[in-house]
Amino acid sequence: QVRLVESGGGFVQPGGSLTLSCAASGRIFRIGAMGWYRQAPGKERELAASISSTGDTRYADSLKGRFTISRNTTKNTMYLQMSSLKPEDTAVYYCNAQIWVDRTYVPYWGQGTQVTISS
């Protein structure tokens, strides 16, 4: 059974920083693309950042220059370094990973971690 667990969320003031982690565990042969999604209250879930298996990264336009996504393929972990945080970054952040299962990639999700930006 594959499991994704996020950690690192919390409450910070505007302008602060946080680093989220996502750890994948279980019977994992290969992980493809990974990504961080976020869902603010009353809004749909949106892609914040993604990273391919070869390290190519993409960011939502509003996050470029403030967020950095990275991964450690040896440890099956992914990170999201967030800086210059704004109240509008408040959301539940979800980890997503494409896990190789039975000759195809299957998307898995973590349970989410709350990030609250407020003064």
Stockholm file with secondary structure:
# STOCKHOLM 1.0

chainA/1-119         QVRLVESGGGFVQPGGSLTLSCAASGRIFRIGAMGWYRQAPGKERELAASISSTGDTRYADSLKGRFTISRNTTKNTMYLQMSSLKPEDTAVYYCNAQIWVDRTYVPYWGQGTQVTISS
#=GR chainA/1-119 SS CCEEEEECCEEECTTCCEEEEEEEESSCSCEEEEEEEEECTTSCCEEEEEECTTCCEEECGGGTTTEEEEEETTTTEEEEEECSCCGGGCEEEEEEEEEEETTEEEEEECCCEEEEECC
#=GC SS_cons         CCEEEEECCEEECTTCCEEEEEEEESSCSCEEEEEEEEECTTSCCEEEEEECTTCCEEECGGGTTTEEEEEETTTTEEEEEECSCCGGGCEEEEEEEEEEETTEEEEEECCCEEEEECC
//
